[in-house]
Amino acid sequence: MSGSARQGFQAPRVKNRAPAAVQITAEQLLREAEGSQAVQFRAPKQRVEDYEELNEYRGRKRKEFEERIRRTRGKIREWQSYASWEASQGEFDRSRSVYERALDVDSRDISLWLSYTEMELKARNVQHARNLFDRAVTFLPRINQLWYKYVYLEELLQNIPGARQVFERWMKWEPDDKAWQAYIKLEERYNELDRASAIYERWVAVRPEPRVWVKWGKFEEERGKLDKAREVFQMALEFFGDEEEQVEKAQAVFSAFAKMETRLKEYDRARVIYKFALSRVSRSKSTALYATYTKFEKQHGDRSGVESTVLGKRRIQYEEELSHDSRDYNTWFDYARLEEDAFRGDLEDGSEPKPEKVREVYERAVAQVPPGGEKRHWRRYIFLWLDYALFEEIETEDIPRARQIYKTAIDLVPHRQFTFAKLWIMLARFEIRQMDLMAARKVLGAAIGICPKEALFKGYIQLELELHEFDRARTLYEKYLEFDPTNCSAWIKYAELEIMLGDVDRVRAIFELATSQAALDMPELLWKSYIDFEFDEGERDRTRALYERLLEKSKHLKIWLAYARFEMAKMSAAGEDDDEGPEEAATAAVGEEGDVEKARVVYERAYAYFKADCQRTEVKDDLETFRKVKAQRAELVLTAWKPFEEEHGSAETLQRLGQINPHKELAWEPSEFGGMEEVWAWKFDDDIQEENPNAFKFLQMARQWKMSSAAKGGAGQMDVEEDEKDDSDEDSDSDKEVGASGEARESRSNGGSESGSET
């Protein structure tokens, strides 16, 4: 079919989609498919009537086989087919002749030997098969399959001495372990255990490997020769020797020996074996043996033995982790803590403690100095020195060694690049515990002189305060502020010290000096502390002056709100103690009450400032700042001023505040990306009145009309309900009139509300 014809060809449309009257099943389809298949060719069966035909058939087949092996002489399968056919015809001599001819072609083919022997065995020619196996194992002594077949034949014929002779010939070639095990199992099947033991002895002489010694020992144990089993294991240990490499190789022997003693309930013997092996091999190379020992101690040991075993296992784990990363300080911490716990356990048990192990771990740990000169690499490392010094001071009470550790650590740190205040402070505290105050002060003084740091000043000051050396603390605060005059927390702490000492004039001088600094890190905290101090002292005028000075520096909304709350707050009398009891507080002098008018003045000033700030050109040009100022202005009125007037104000002040009326409206404002955008913006009535008085009057009239319309609508509805109650006996016409009047009122109220909303 051409391409154009195929393109124009379309499948016929099926007009009648109803099911056929006669349905064809899948089974019928399969039967038809099977019946339509072509019949396979089968060779015709030949029936032999006499010997002449039989000889003719045999001659023809031999000719075919000879022709095939002539063409493919090296193909052994053709020889095997030829020989098998001769055997099937009962011509065993001819079959042997074919096999012998095949062996001349390839005498190393194992399948040829196996098929040859199988043919003889099927023909029950046992002696021929023996001769063949003898020839095969002589010619191919490294082929285990031939030996297995030979031995199996002799054992099948119950010729056990013959089987032993075969095995003896085989063992001279030193075969693999399976051959030795097969020989041993032969002797075990016939209960010749002494012979089996002798075979084991010959086996370990040929292959002196740990697994062979272990099998021999288990064999002797299973047959009840316990002394012989111990002798076997002892011979194995003597053979391997006591050196580390030799003991490492013989770990399986030690483990099997100890397990045998455990099964015999000789726990002391087993423990001695385990300890002997573990003492000769490093922990990292004896993980499996140590795990077995740990399990043994948990089952049969006492508490101290179990703990020591677990400690040893943990030591191996830590050593392995440190071998991968020697600067893993977290692992060093865990390792040192493990040794310290072991040291304390020895002290509790009353045994002689050995601090050398702990010191060895710490010395190895501190020897791993961090690379580079970055402080972040030293943070964990320096705590190793601190823990080391604390161990020597607390646990071993070796004070000179602890002092030397501190000094070595200080000498190691590059203080010109960075320092650790905790290290200096810990050394100073150590000297104080040794009753050497001058040495502690020298340490901290040297630290401040070499590498002044905030934490050093704080630690030194705290030390002097604990010793009640207030003059020294003052001197240190002065040095501290000379070092960092911008630190507000230092100024505040200095002032708190003077407050505690009761020197008010010095406190004011400190705060005045602090507020006069050109740069401060947190000035808001400093001013708050100063204001709180004057307020606690009962100095309202001084506090008010401080607020005014602060407003000159910053007019933040929070400052205005705090100022207004201060004017409303009740101030306690000077010197009044807040911790007085109820009776004393009742008899104490009454403090000064707050002033509502002054607080209102503060609110008015704040609102006037934010209102004026909104009118500034630079604020209007910056859209984000303009919106922020308006939001602060609205927050001032809604969250602070309005609640204040509702609580303390009058109707007049509330009416005055209502004229401001901050509210949000949808308005078109310039966008940050250019153009205009519709946003919810804060609007104020006083701004609208100033910008467009006529529009503001119209807006007020619309609001009043809306409120009055809503009130009238509610009153009309109430009148309708009363009329319905009072005039329930009137006729239907009056009811209709009343309903119409009510509907008229409702329509007027709805219309008024709609017009108000439109306005």
RADAZI-V518937 format. One record per helix or strand. SS is the DSSP state (h for helix, s for strand). FROM is the first residue (numbers start at 1). TO is the last residue. If there is no record, write none. Layout:
<<SS:FROM:TO> <SS:FROM:TO>>
This chain:
<<h:3:8> <h:26:36> <h:51:71> <h:76:88> <h:92:105> <h:110:122> <h:126:139> <h:144:156> <h:160:171> <h:177:189> <h:193:206> <h:210:222> <h:226:240> <h:244:249> <h:251:263> <h:267:280> <h:283:285> <h:287:300> <h:303:324> <h:329:349> <h:355:366> <h:375:377> <h:379:395> <h:399:412> <h:421:433> <h:437:450> <h:454:466> <h:470:483> <h:488:501> <h:504:515> <h:523:536> <h:540:553> <h:557:568> <s:571:571> <h:582:587> <s:592:592> <h:596:615> <h:617:621> <h:623:648> <h:651:658> <s:663:670> <s:676:683> <h:685:691> <h:693:726> <h:732:758>>
